[in-house]
Amino acid sequence: MRRGLGRGLRRPLTVAAAKVRLAVRRMEQSKLSNVEWFRGIGEYKIDWGPGLRINVAKDGLKIIILIGGGTNKRQQQDIDQAVALCSVGRCCVCGIWHQG
């Protein structure tokens, strides 16, 4: 087993990625109780570590991920970027486009 600095740094990122994946799965099942809606977008809050957030938008019945895995530290910047993406009608950095 490899020991050292690299292993310790990967673990929090792996856990954070798993938390984000779980949140996405919950949203796919229409479980949106952790989403707070404002300024035309939603913010899914993950209560773990630095306070992860996923910014989303609605397109009819679809939920579109705008920014995934942001932290409290960048929260306002992520919200402003998500609102800007929606206002120009290009709503996602993952390649899904819709009219805002």
C-alpha positions as CSV (number, residue, x, y, z in Angstrom):
1,M,0.0,0.0,0.0
2,R,1.3,3.4,-1.0
3,R,1.7,5.9,1.8
4,G,2.4,9.6,1.8
5,L,1.0,13.0,1.0
6,G,-0.8,12.0,-2.2
7,R,-3.1,9.5,-0.6
8,G,-4.2,11.9,2.1
9,L,-5.1,14.6,-0.5
10,R,-7.2,12.2,-2.7
11,R,-9.5,11.0,0.1
12,P,-11.4,14.2,0.7
13,L,-11.9,14.8,-3.0
14,T,-13.1,11.2,-3.5
15,V,-15.6,11.7,-0.6
16,A,-16.8,15.1,-2.0
17,A,-17.2,13.6,-5.5
18,A,-19.3,10.7,-4.0
19,K,-21.5,13.2,-2.1
20,V,-22.1,15.2,-5.3
21,R,-22.9,12.0,-7.3
22,L,-25.4,11.0,-4.5
23,A,-27.0,14.4,-4.6
24,V,-27.4,14.1,-8.4
25,R,-29.0,10.7,-8.1
26,R,-31.4,12.1,-5.5
27,M,-32.4,14.9,-7.9
28,E,-32.8,12.4,-10.7
29,Q,-35.4,10.7,-8.5
30,S,-37.2,14.1,-8.0
31,K,-36.0,14.4,-4.4
32,L,-35.6,18.2,-4.3
33,S,-36.1,18.9,-0.6
34,N,-32.5,20.2,-0.3
35,V,-33.0,22.7,-3.1
36,E,-33.6,26.4,-2.3
37,W,-34.9,28.4,-5.2
38,F,-34.1,32.1,-5.8
39,R,-33.1,34.4,-8.7
40,G,-34.4,31.9,-11.2
41,I,-32.0,29.1,-10.1
42,G,-31.9,26.5,-7.4
43,E,-29.2,25.6,-4.9
44,Y,-28.9,22.1,-3.7
45,K,-27.1,22.1,-0.3
46,I,-24.9,19.2,0.7
47,D,-24.3,19.3,4.5
48,W,-20.7,18.0,4.5
49,G,-17.2,19.4,5.0
50,P,-16.9,22.9,3.5
51,G,-20.6,23.0,2.6
52,L,-20.9,21.8,-1.0
53,R,-23.5,23.3,-3.3
54,I,-24.9,22.3,-6.7
55,N,-26.6,25.1,-8.7
56,V,-29.5,24.0,-10.9
57,A,-32.2,25.3,-13.2
58,K,-35.5,24.0,-14.3
59,D,-36.5,23.4,-17.9
60,G,-40.1,22.2,-17.7
61,L,-39.8,19.0,-15.7
62,K,-36.1,18.7,-16.3
63,I,-33.5,19.8,-13.7
64,I,-30.3,21.1,-15.3
65,I,-27.0,21.2,-13.4
66,L,-25.4,24.5,-13.9
67,I,-22.4,24.3,-11.5
68,G,-21.7,21.2,-9.5
69,G,-19.7,20.9,-6.3
70,G,-19.1,24.5,-5.4
71,T,-18.2,25.4,-1.7
72,N,-19.4,28.1,0.6
73,K,-16.2,30.0,-0.1
74,R,-17.2,30.5,-3.8
75,Q,-20.9,30.5,-3.2
76,Q,-21.7,34.1,-4.4
77,Q,-19.4,33.8,-7.5
78,D,-21.1,30.4,-8.4
79,I,-24.6,31.9,-8.0
80,D,-23.7,34.9,-10.2
81,Q,-22.2,32.6,-12.8
82,A,-25.3,30.3,-12.8
83,V,-27.7,33.3,-13.1
84,A,-25.6,34.6,-16.0
85,L,-25.7,31.3,-17.8
86,C,-29.5,31.2,-17.4
87,S,-30.0,34.8,-18.5
88,V,-28.3,34.2,-21.9
89,G,-30.3,31.0,-22.5
90,R,-27.3,28.8,-22.3
91,C,-27.8,27.0,-19.1
92,C,-25.2,24.4,-18.6
93,V,-21.5,23.8,-18.6
94,C,-22.1,20.1,-19.3
95,G,-23.3,20.7,-22.8
96,I,-27.1,20.7,-22.3
97,W,-28.6,23.9,-23.7
98,H,-32.1,25.2,-23.1
99,Q,-34.0,28.5,-23.4
100,G,-34.0,30.4,-20.1
